[in-house]
Amino acid sequence: MTYFSTLIASIFITMSLIPIMIKLATRYQLVDLPNPRKVHAQPVPRIGGLAMALGAFVPILVWMPADQFVRAFMASTGILVLFGFIDDMKELGYRVKFTGQILAALVVVLYGGVRIQSLGALLPGAVLLPDWFSVPLALIAIVGVTNAINLADGLDGLAGGISLLGFCCIGYLAYLQGNSTVLLLCLALAGAIFGFLRFNTHPATLFMGDTGSQLLGFSAVVFAVKITQGETAFSPIVPLIILGFPVLDTLMVMAQRISAGRSPFTPDKNHFHHRLIRFGLSHAEAVFTIYVIQALLIVSVMCFKYHADWALLASYGVFSALILAAFGVADRTGFSFKRNPLTGSTIGTRLKIVKYNNWIIRGSFSTLKIAIPLLLIVSCALPARIPVLVSTLSLGSVALIAAGLTVMKKKYLGICLRLVLYLTIPLVLYLVEDGSSSWMSHTSLLLYRFCFGLATVLVILTVKFSRRAKGFKPSTMDFLIIFIAITVPNITGSLTQNHNLGVLAVEIIVLFFSYEVLYNELRDKFDYQAITTVLAALILVARGFGGF
């Protein structure tokens, strides 16, 4: 339960802090202004990194034992967050930023013991590197990857999505290794990213700034090195593959700058994500393309984590060569993606006629609006037991919604409901899968799960036939959620058998997406949703405190 609590707490804290951070950033002009090398056209608050840091740090401090590595990690990331926050406010030069990164790396290397002492079979006899070499090598790797993720933060959701996939992979490897410390740290960072991406997916209303990008890059490389050095069966090449795409991007742009006679630290628009946009992809399509590439690297790590070091290094070399060759050929030939929308086709015309007749959207949305809250209420009645902790959290949820209805005068009711649902849905569905009530038969359970399939159909119809310009639209974050939901159940072995994580992941995604569609279509009319959510929470309160 500690793992689950860490993930949920980091999501909840991050999402709770972000609206406050946005207001503070707007008031004190902590915004990222548009300029020729940036892709956004309006000032955007860049204080999301601080919310992520607090969202991750609080559960770490509450639930994690403070061993030497954890203390070193917290001290080093504290240094990074401080330097990053000052940079977000005052635009520090690269020399000062490097100073902060080196100080943070020194703490985690010298005090936390994170060293690159083995290169596996890449060295004859797999000899261990001496400290005079392993310490500088670790410093270079940590500072290098920290900057690689920092430089990847050029499109909405890009750095966050790449890092999220990386933390999921590292957390999985830590789980296999039995390293609960790194696993918990990965869950805390992943939860913070999930909470942040809700506001950072294109079009972003918030940026993470250097505070967030440096925190994510630094944490990812430290965790990856930690689990692949020392007594482990994992290849020391694994970190290079997990973080290989942003590393390749950084080395490529720096080489181009040097060859052009410029400083390698001079900003430009030659990163892979900038070039994809020049090839004709939209903002979201460019991010999605890089997500897919990063996901392929993650899957390859999961499949070949025990393979020979030379084979993994050669595979990464081939991957890098193919990426560079593809972009090089596209640049030389002036390649661009052609858009040929099938306007006027018979099928397209018929779909438009159906869409504008309104009867499908009226039926699907009206049913969805009633059925999804009822499904949540039924779910609250199904678990065999409700822990007192869950009842306590539910009581707080009732108070939060009540505040949204009264004190806040419904202005922030939608935000309050989302916070409650993001916490309640995973907890309740986890408890259902952990053990349903004795009165529930096998047929009833099948019928209950069939309702999630029906909800999926209603969501698809509502999204497809909605005429609202500002209704729910699929985003790149949806790819991350679906990828993780498909991957996790297939790699967690005995954990999946115990708690049926495959079904759980699908059910959570269905309810999340259903409520997102509802809230985007309801046009801020949340009274029914508020009442039903309070009713669901009160059921949890009564069952937990009443013991039934």
PLY file of the C-alpha trace (Angstrom):
ply
format ascii 1.0
element vertex 548
property float x
property float y
property float z
element edge 547
property int vertex1
property int vertex2
end_header
0.00 0.00 0.00
3.01 2.30 0.52
3.79 2.23 -3.20
0.21 3.11 -4.12
0.02 5.83 -1.44
3.27 7.39 -2.68
2.02 7.56 -6.27
-1.42 8.94 -5.39
-0.07 11.45 -2.87
2.45 12.89 -5.33
-0.25 13.26 -8.02
-2.69 14.85 -5.59
-0.18 17.28 -4.04
1.17 18.38 -7.42
-2.27 18.98 -8.89
-3.38 20.83 -5.75
-0.39 23.16 -5.83
-0.41 23.99 -9.54
-3.47 26.33 -9.58
-1.89 28.26 -6.68
1.47 28.36 -8.50
-0.15 29.66 -11.69
-1.73 32.56 -9.79
1.56 33.41 -8.05
3.50 33.21 -11.32
1.04 35.52 -13.04
1.12 38.01 -10.17
4.93 38.15 -9.93
5.61 37.80 -13.68
7.29 34.39 -13.42
6.38 33.62 -17.02
8.15 32.33 -20.11
7.94 35.06 -22.74
7.75 34.22 -26.46
10.88 34.75 -28.58
12.11 33.60 -32.03
13.55 30.28 -30.76
10.41 29.28 -28.82
7.20 27.82 -30.20
4.60 29.37 -27.87
3.00 32.69 -28.80
1.70 33.80 -25.36
3.43 34.23 -21.97
3.16 30.98 -19.97
3.87 30.56 -16.23
7.05 28.49 -15.71
6.70 27.53 -12.08
5.43 23.97 -12.55
8.80 22.50 -11.58
8.42 23.79 -8.04
5.00 22.13 -7.74
6.47 18.86 -9.03
9.37 19.05 -6.58
7.04 19.58 -3.61
4.65 16.90 -4.88
7.49 14.36 -5.01
9.37 15.43 -1.88
6.44 15.28 0.57
5.64 11.54 0.17
9.38 10.76 0.10
9.86 12.50 3.44
6.73 10.89 4.92
7.10 7.26 3.82
10.75 6.63 2.98
13.44 5.61 5.48
16.13 8.29 5.51
19.16 6.16 4.62
22.35 7.72 3.30
21.35 7.52 -0.36
17.95 9.13 0.27
19.52 11.92 2.31
22.07 12.54 -0.44
19.35 12.54 -3.10
17.18 15.00 -1.18
20.13 17.33 -0.49
21.34 17.26 -4.11
17.89 17.79 -5.63
17.31 20.60 -3.12
20.39 22.34 -4.54
19.11 21.82 -8.09
15.63 23.09 -7.29
17.09 26.21 -5.65
19.37 27.02 -8.61
16.60 26.16 -11.07
14.05 28.37 -9.35
16.48 31.33 -9.31
17.18 30.69 -13.00
13.46 30.66 -13.79
13.16 34.04 -12.07
16.34 35.79 -13.25
17.74 33.82 -16.25
21.11 32.72 -14.87
23.95 32.17 -17.32
25.07 28.67 -18.22
28.16 28.93 -15.99
26.05 29.47 -12.85
23.68 26.67 -13.91
26.63 24.32 -14.38
27.88 25.28 -10.92
24.59 24.22 -9.34
24.50 20.98 -11.34
28.07 20.08 -10.39
27.44 20.81 -6.70
24.34 18.58 -6.76
26.23 15.82 -8.58
29.11 16.00 -6.10
26.71 15.47 -3.18
25.06 12.39 -4.67
28.37 10.93 -5.88
30.57 11.54 -2.85
27.96 11.24 -0.10
25.33 9.07 -1.81
27.85 6.65 -3.31
26.52 6.83 -6.88
29.55 5.84 -8.96
30.12 4.32 -12.39
32.62 1.67 -11.30
31.82 -1.00 -13.88
31.43 -0.98 -17.63
30.73 -4.70 -17.66
32.19 -6.73 -20.48
33.26 -3.55 -22.32
36.51 -3.79 -20.34
38.73 -6.91 -20.36
37.90 -9.11 -17.40
35.08 -6.77 -16.36
37.52 -4.87 -14.12
36.28 -2.22 -11.71
37.24 1.37 -12.40
39.32 3.15 -9.73
37.76 6.07 -7.83
39.96 8.64 -9.56
38.24 7.65 -12.83
34.76 6.48 -11.71
33.96 9.66 -9.78
34.63 12.10 -12.69
32.85 9.70 -15.07
29.74 9.72 -12.85
29.88 13.52 -12.58
30.06 13.90 -16.37
27.19 11.45 -16.91
24.94 13.08 -14.30
25.56 16.65 -15.44
25.28 15.62 -19.10
21.91 13.88 -18.77
20.58 16.67 -16.53
21.26 19.11 -19.36
19.94 16.71 -22.00
16.49 16.61 -20.38
16.70 20.35 -19.78
17.30 20.93 -23.50
14.52 18.49 -24.43
12.01 20.76 -22.70
11.15 22.57 -25.92
7.57 21.45 -26.65
4.51 21.05 -24.45
4.68 17.76 -22.55
7.91 16.59 -24.19
10.40 16.52 -21.30
7.73 15.36 -18.88
6.60 12.50 -21.11
10.12 11.28 -21.87
10.98 11.37 -18.17
7.75 9.62 -17.17
8.49 6.70 -19.48
12.05 6.59 -18.13
10.92 6.51 -14.49
8.41 3.75 -15.25
11.19 1.65 -16.79
13.68 2.35 -13.97
11.00 1.62 -11.37
10.27 -1.71 -13.05
13.95 -2.65 -13.02
14.17 -1.62 -9.36
11.15 -3.83 -8.62
12.88 -6.81 -10.28
16.02 -6.06 -8.32
14.16 -5.76 -5.03
15.33 -2.16 -4.61
12.33 -0.64 -2.83
14.12 2.68 -2.27
14.58 3.46 -5.98
11.12 2.08 -6.76
9.47 4.46 -4.27
11.52 7.39 -5.54
10.47 6.60 -9.12
6.81 6.40 -8.11
7.04 9.77 -6.35
8.56 11.44 -9.43
6.17 9.66 -11.83
3.17 10.81 -9.80
4.43 14.39 -9.81
4.84 14.25 -13.60
1.32 12.85 -14.05
-0.10 15.70 -11.99
1.93 18.24 -13.96
1.15 16.88 -17.44
-2.54 17.54 -16.82
-1.60 21.24 -17.24
1.37 20.89 -19.60
-0.10 18.86 -22.47
-0.50 20.98 -25.63
-1.70 23.68 -25.47
0.12 24.10 -22.15
-1.08 26.45 -19.43
2.08 25.86 -17.40
5.78 25.10 -18.01
8.09 23.21 -15.68
10.99 25.62 -16.21
14.59 24.73 -15.40
13.47 23.77 -11.89
11.48 20.84 -13.23
13.59 19.76 -16.20
16.81 19.66 -14.18
15.09 17.77 -11.36
13.76 15.14 -13.77
16.99 14.68 -15.72
19.15 14.52 -12.60
16.82 12.05 -10.85
16.52 9.78 -13.89
20.26 9.38 -14.43
20.99 8.95 -10.70
18.36 6.21 -10.35
19.46 4.48 -13.57
23.10 4.40 -12.47
22.12 3.29 -8.96
20.35 0.12 -10.12
22.90 -0.86 -12.80
26.08 -0.59 -10.71
27.26 -2.92 -7.96
25.69 -6.34 -7.38
23.22 -6.51 -10.25
22.46 -8.61 -13.30
21.54 -5.56 -15.39
23.94 -4.32 -18.03
25.67 -0.99 -17.29
24.61 0.05 -20.82
20.93 0.09 -19.76
20.98 3.77 -18.59
22.30 4.83 -21.99
19.36 3.19 -23.76
16.72 4.49 -21.32
17.99 8.07 -21.70
19.52 7.63 -25.13
17.24 9.81 -27.23
17.67 13.11 -25.33
21.41 12.34 -24.98
21.70 11.82 -28.75
19.75 15.03 -29.37
22.08 17.03 -27.10
25.28 15.63 -28.61
23.95 16.25 -32.13
23.02 19.92 -31.59
26.28 20.64 -29.74
28.30 19.09 -32.56
26.41 21.21 -35.10
27.08 24.40 -33.11
30.79 23.66 -32.77
31.10 22.81 -36.48
29.45 26.15 -37.28
32.00 27.97 -35.11
29.53 28.81 -32.34
29.53 28.02 -28.64
27.97 24.61 -27.88
25.78 26.38 -25.30
24.27 28.87 -27.78
20.49 28.20 -28.02
18.94 27.47 -31.42
16.09 25.58 -33.04
17.96 22.54 -34.37
16.75 19.97 -31.84
14.92 16.90 -33.12
11.55 18.28 -31.99
12.12 21.58 -33.82
13.10 19.73 -37.01
10.01 17.53 -36.86
7.87 20.66 -36.84
9.85 22.02 -39.82
9.07 18.74 -41.62
5.39 19.63 -41.37
4.23 17.90 -38.20
2.02 19.76 -35.77
3.11 20.47 -32.20
1.23 17.44 -30.82
2.35 15.17 -33.69
6.02 16.01 -33.08
5.67 15.20 -29.37
3.79 11.99 -30.16
6.53 10.89 -32.59
9.22 11.32 -29.94
7.03 9.53 -27.38
6.83 6.55 -29.73
10.61 6.50 -30.21
11.18 6.74 -26.45
8.58 3.99 -25.84
10.41 1.69 -28.28
13.65 2.25 -26.37
11.89 1.50 -23.08
10.38 -1.72 -24.43
13.79 -2.79 -25.76
15.28 -2.30 -22.28
12.53 -4.39 -20.71
13.07 -7.17 -23.25
16.88 -7.19 -23.45
17.96 -5.98 -20.00
20.11 -9.07 -19.40
21.77 -9.21 -22.82
25.48 -8.83 -23.49
26.95 -5.36 -22.97
28.55 -5.21 -26.42
25.27 -6.24 -28.08
23.33 -3.50 -26.28
25.96 -0.88 -27.09
26.01 -1.93 -30.76
22.21 -1.80 -30.88
22.20 1.73 -29.48
24.86 2.69 -32.05
22.68 1.35 -34.88
19.63 3.17 -33.48
21.59 6.45 -33.27
22.93 6.05 -36.80
19.44 5.40 -38.19
17.96 8.44 -36.41
20.75 10.74 -37.57
20.61 9.37 -41.11
16.82 9.78 -41.31
16.96 13.41 -40.15
19.97 14.12 -42.37
18.29 12.77 -45.50
15.08 14.65 -44.67
17.04 17.91 -44.31
18.96 17.46 -47.57
15.93 16.49 -49.64
13.59 19.10 -48.18
11.21 16.38 -47.05
7.87 17.41 -45.55
4.78 15.51 -44.48
1.93 16.02 -46.92
-1.57 16.56 -45.60
-4.34 15.21 -47.81
-7.61 15.41 -45.83
-10.37 13.28 -47.35
-12.85 16.09 -47.60
-15.91 15.47 -49.68
-15.65 11.67 -49.61
-18.85 9.66 -49.36
-18.00 8.22 -45.92
-16.83 11.60 -44.59
-19.98 13.31 -45.84
-22.24 10.71 -44.24
-20.42 11.00 -40.94
-20.90 14.79 -41.03
-24.63 14.35 -41.69
-24.93 11.96 -38.73
-22.89 14.31 -36.55
-25.02 17.35 -37.28
-28.30 15.48 -36.80
-27.42 15.44 -33.07
-29.33 12.29 -32.08
-26.22 10.15 -31.43
-24.47 12.74 -29.26
-27.69 13.46 -27.34
-28.24 9.79 -26.57
-24.64 8.88 -25.78
-23.92 11.95 -23.67
-27.20 11.82 -21.75
-26.56 8.18 -20.90
-22.92 8.82 -20.04
-23.81 11.73 -17.74
-26.00 9.46 -15.59
-24.23 6.10 -15.96
-20.66 7.05 -15.02
-21.48 8.56 -11.60
-23.72 5.54 -10.89
-20.85 3.22 -11.85
-18.61 5.00 -9.34
-21.25 4.73 -6.61
-21.70 1.00 -7.28
-17.92 0.55 -7.21
-17.81 2.07 -3.71
-20.22 -0.63 -2.50
-18.29 -3.58 -3.95
-14.99 -3.92 -2.00
-14.95 -6.54 0.75
-13.52 -3.97 3.15
-12.79 -0.25 3.24
-9.66 0.75 5.22
-10.11 3.55 7.74
-7.45 5.58 5.89
-9.61 5.55 2.74
-12.64 6.64 4.77
-10.64 9.49 6.28
-9.52 10.66 2.84
-13.13 10.41 1.63
-14.27 12.58 4.51
-11.74 15.18 3.41
-13.07 14.84 -0.15
-16.60 15.64 1.04
-15.28 18.75 2.80
-13.39 19.83 -0.33
-16.45 19.49 -2.57
-18.59 21.29 0.00
-16.07 24.14 -0.02
-16.24 24.20 -3.81
-20.03 24.51 -3.68
-20.17 27.16 -0.95
-17.02 29.02 0.06
-15.56 29.07 -3.46
-19.00 29.77 -4.97
-18.56 27.07 -7.65
-15.70 28.96 -9.29
-13.27 26.14 -8.55
-15.78 23.30 -8.24
-14.46 21.57 -11.37
-10.91 21.56 -9.99
-12.14 20.26 -6.61
-14.09 17.43 -8.27
-11.12 16.42 -10.42
-8.82 16.29 -7.40
-11.29 14.11 -5.51
-11.87 11.77 -8.44
-8.17 11.40 -9.27
-7.71 10.20 -5.69
-10.92 8.17 -5.27
-11.09 6.23 -8.55
-7.74 4.36 -8.29
-8.27 3.62 -4.57
-11.80 2.25 -5.01
-11.05 0.15 -8.09
-7.92 -1.23 -6.44
-10.02 -2.32 -3.43
-12.59 -3.96 -5.75
-9.89 -6.00 -7.49
-8.25 -6.80 -4.14
-11.44 -8.49 -2.96
-15.13 -7.96 -3.70
-18.01 -8.36 -1.25
-19.24 -11.88 -0.49
-22.69 -11.17 -1.95
-21.21 -10.50 -5.39
-21.38 -13.56 -7.66
-19.18 -14.33 -10.65
-22.02 -13.30 -12.99
-22.41 -10.00 -11.15
-18.69 -9.33 -11.48
-18.83 -9.98 -15.23
-21.82 -7.65 -15.55
-19.92 -4.99 -13.56
-16.94 -5.24 -15.91
-19.24 -5.19 -18.94
-20.38 -1.75 -17.75
-16.84 -0.45 -18.29
-16.98 -1.70 -21.87
-20.30 0.06 -22.36
-18.83 3.23 -20.87
-15.98 3.04 -23.37
-18.46 2.90 -26.27
-20.38 5.89 -24.90
-17.16 7.89 -24.48
-16.06 7.16 -28.06
-19.45 8.15 -29.46
-19.54 11.34 -27.40
-16.04 12.41 -28.44
-16.58 11.47 -32.08
-19.93 13.21 -32.57
-19.58 16.19 -30.24
-20.07 19.52 -32.02
-18.35 21.52 -29.30
-15.16 23.23 -30.49
-13.79 23.13 -26.93
-14.95 19.65 -26.00
-12.67 16.81 -24.99
-9.83 16.21 -27.45
-7.38 13.28 -27.34
-3.86 14.40 -26.41
-0.32 13.06 -26.26
-0.82 12.35 -22.56
-3.43 9.76 -23.56
-0.68 7.84 -25.36
1.41 7.78 -22.17
-1.50 6.50 -20.10
-2.46 3.81 -22.60
1.16 2.72 -23.11
1.71 2.34 -19.37
-1.63 0.58 -18.90
-0.80 -1.96 -21.61
2.82 -2.46 -20.56
2.57 -2.70 -16.76
0.23 -5.72 -16.58
2.51 -7.69 -18.89
5.76 -7.15 -17.00
4.94 -7.28 -13.31
4.75 -11.06 -12.97
3.38 -12.24 -9.63
2.09 -8.79 -8.75
-0.30 -8.99 -11.70
-1.52 -12.42 -10.63
-2.27 -11.19 -7.12
-4.17 -8.03 -7.96
-5.15 -8.39 -11.62
-3.42 -5.17 -12.58
-4.41 -5.53 -16.23
-8.12 -5.21 -15.51
-7.45 -2.56 -12.86
-5.43 -0.37 -15.24
-8.11 -0.55 -17.95
-10.92 0.27 -15.51
-9.06 3.27 -14.08
-8.37 4.62 -17.57
-12.02 4.18 -18.61
-13.33 6.12 -15.60
-10.67 8.83 -15.90
-11.44 9.39 -19.57
-15.19 9.21 -18.96
-15.08 11.95 -16.35
-12.75 14.09 -18.48
-15.22 13.86 -21.38
-18.11 14.68 -19.04
-16.43 17.73 -17.56
-15.45 19.09 -20.95
-19.01 18.66 -22.27
-20.88 19.88 -19.18
-19.83 23.53 -19.63
-19.16 24.09 -15.89
-22.56 22.69 -14.82
-21.28 20.27 -12.18
-24.12 20.11 -9.63
-25.22 16.53 -10.44
-21.61 15.36 -10.58
-20.88 17.02 -7.25
-23.90 15.39 -5.56
-23.10 11.90 -6.87
-19.40 12.24 -5.99
-20.31 13.28 -2.45
-22.67 10.29 -2.23
-19.88 7.94 -3.35
-17.49 9.44 -0.81
-20.09 9.14 1.99
-20.52 5.44 1.20
-16.78 4.99 1.70
-16.92 6.99 4.94
-19.84 4.94 6.32
-18.35 1.58 5.33
-14.88 2.35 6.64
-15.87 3.84 9.99
-18.87 1.55 10.39
-16.97 -1.62 9.52
-19.39 -2.92 6.88
0 1
1 2
2 3
3 4
4 5
5 6
6 7
7 8
8 9
9 10
10 11
11 12
12 13
13 14
14 15
15 16
16 17
17 18
18 19
19 20
20 21
21 22
22 23
23 24
24 25
25 26
26 27
27 28
28 29
29 30
30 31
31 32
32 33
33 34
34 35
35 36
36 37
37 38
38 39
39 40
40 41
41 42
42 43
43 44
44 45
45 46
46 47
47 48
48 49
49 50
50 51
51 52
52 53
53 54
54 55
55 56
56 57
57 58
58 59
59 60
60 61
61 62
62 63
63 64
64 65
65 66
66 67
67 68
68 69
69 70
70 71
71 72
72 73
73 74
74 75
75 76
76 77
77 78
78 79
79 80
80 81
81 82
82 83
83 84
84 85
85 86
86 87
87 88
88 89
89 90
90 91
91 92
92 93
93 94
94 95
95 96
96 97
97 98
98 99
99 100
100 101
101 102
102 103
103 104
104 105
105 106
106 107
107 108
108 109
109 110
110 111
111 112
112 113
113 114
114 115
115 116
116 117
117 118
118 119
119 120
120 121
121 122
122 123
123 124
124 125
125 126
126 127
127 128
128 129
129 130
130 131
131 132
132 133
133 134
134 135
135 136
136 137
137 138
138 139
139 140
140 141
141 142
142 143
143 144
144 145
145 146
146 147
147 148
148 149
149 150
150 151
151 152
152 153
153 154
154 155
155 156
156 157
157 158
158 159
159 160
160 161
161 162
162 163
163 164
164 165
165 166
166 167
167 168
168 169
169 170
170 171
171 172
172 173
173 174
174 175
175 176
176 177
177 178
178 179
179 180
180 181
181 182
182 183
183 184
184 185
185 186
186 187
187 188
188 189
189 190
190 191
191 192
192 193
193 194
194 195
195 196
196 197
197 198
198 199
199 200
200 201
201 202
202 203
203 204
204 205
205 206
206 207
207 208
208 209
209 210
210 211
211 212
212 213
213 214
214 215
215 216
216 217
217 218
218 219
219 220
220 221
221 222
222 223
223 224
224 225
225 226
226 227
227 228
228 229
229 230
230 231
231 232
232 233
233 234
234 235
235 236
236 237
237 238
238 239
239 240
240 241
241 242
242 243
243 244
244 245
245 246
246 247
247 248
248 249
249 250
250 251
251 252
252 253
253 254
254 255
255 256
256 257
257 258
258 259
259 260
260 261
261 262
262 263
263 264
264 265
265 266
266 267
267 268
268 269
269 270
270 271
271 272
272 273
273 274
274 275
275 276
276 277
277 278
278 279
279 280
280 281
281 282
282 283
283 284
284 285
285 286
286 287
287 288
288 289
289 290
290 291
291 292
292 293
293 294
294 295
295 296
296 297
297 298
298 299
299 300
300 301
301 302
302 303
303 304
304 305
305 306
306 307
307 308
308 309
309 310
310 311
311 312
312 313
313 314
314 315
315 316
316 317
317 318
318 319
319 320
320 321
321 322
322 323
323 324
324 325
325 326
326 327
327 328
328 329
329 330
330 331
331 332
332 333
333 334
334 335
335 336
336 337
337 338
338 339
339 340
340 341
341 342
342 343
343 344
344 345
345 346
346 347
347 348
348 349
349 350
350 351
351 352
352 353
353 354
354 355
355 356
356 357
357 358
358 359
359 360
360 361
361 362
362 363
363 364
364 365
365 366
366 367
367 368
368 369
369 370
370 371
371 372
372 373
373 374
374 375
375 376
376 377
377 378
378 379
379 380
380 381
381 382
382 383
383 384
384 385
385 386
386 387
387 388
388 389
389 390
390 391
391 392
392 393
393 394
394 395
395 396
396 397
397 398
398 399
399 400
400 401
401 402
402 403
403 404
404 405
405 406
406 407
407 408
408 409
409 410
410 411
411 412
412 413
413 414
414 415
415 416
416 417
417 418
418 419
419 420
420 421
421 422
422 423
423 424
424 425
425 426
426 427
427 428
428 429
429 430
430 431
431 432
432 433
433 434
434 435
435 436
436 437
437 438
438 439
439 440
440 441
441 442
442 443
443 444
444 445
445 446
446 447
447 448
448 449
449 450
450 451
451 452
452 453
453 454
454 455
455 456
456 457
457 458
458 459
459 460
460 461
461 462
462 463
463 464
464 465
465 466
466 467
467 468
468 469
469 470
470 471
471 472
472 473
473 474
474 475
475 476
476 477
477 478
478 479
479 480
480 481
481 482
482 483
483 484
484 485
485 486
486 487
487 488
488 489
489 490
490 491
491 492
492 493
493 494
494 495
495 496
496 497
497 498
498 499
499 500
500 501
501 502
502 503
503 504
504 505
505 506
506 507
507 508
508 509
509 510
510 511
511 512
512 513
513 514
514 515
515 516
516 517
517 518
518 519
519 520
520 521
521 522
522 523
523 524
524 525
525 526
526 527
527 528
528 529
529 530
530 531
531 532
532 533
533 534
534 535
535 536
536 537
537 538
538 539
539 540
540 541
541 542
542 543
543 544
544 545
545 546
546 547
